[in-house]
Amino acid sequence: MITNVSLTSIWVRDIDESKAFYTDVLGFDLGEDITMGDFRWCTVSHPTQPELSIHLTTPSAPLPDYLIEAMRRAQDEGGLPAVGLNVDDCRATVEELKGKGVEFLQDPEDRPYGVEAILRDNSGNWLVLVEPREYTDADFEGVDLG
């Protein structure tokens, strides 16, 4: 039986640069960083959630060339979603990260489910910051999230 989610992957352009972004800028801990032949296995995790690792990986073999090229195009266009991150104070977190040079696609906005902001990592992936709050279905009546 499945007991939990333990790993997710994020496509990055450069593993070393992304490792630095996730650890130095976002405050994640380095997990494993192992090279096996041409393959590199590098993970990070949040200090309060070490049981969930994020695998930082580049589009490369054994993926077929056409898929590698498509993934790289999507990275160049900044169109890949990555992960959602809960924060205790979205506005303060955004200001802190902007001070570290992080690019934001959306400044903090009030939503029925909390305060939300969207940033890009150094590979162009979207990360969503959410300061969650309690909500009901009625909170979404008449709300346009598009």
BELRA-V377800 format. One record per run of one state. SS is the DSSP state (a for helix, b for strand, c for the rest). FROM is the first residue (numbers start at 1). LEN is the number of residues. If there is no record, write none. Layout:
ss: [SS;SS]
from: [FROM;FROM]
len: [LEN;LEN]
This chain:
ss: [c;b;c;a;c;b;c;b;c;b;c;a;c;b;c;a;c;b;c;b;c;b;c;a;c]
from: [1;7;12;15;26;29;37;39;47;49;58;65;78;81;87;90;100;103;112;114;121;126;133;137;141]
len: [6;5;3;11;3;8;2;8;2;9;7;13;3;6;3;10;3;9;2;7;5;7;4;4;6]
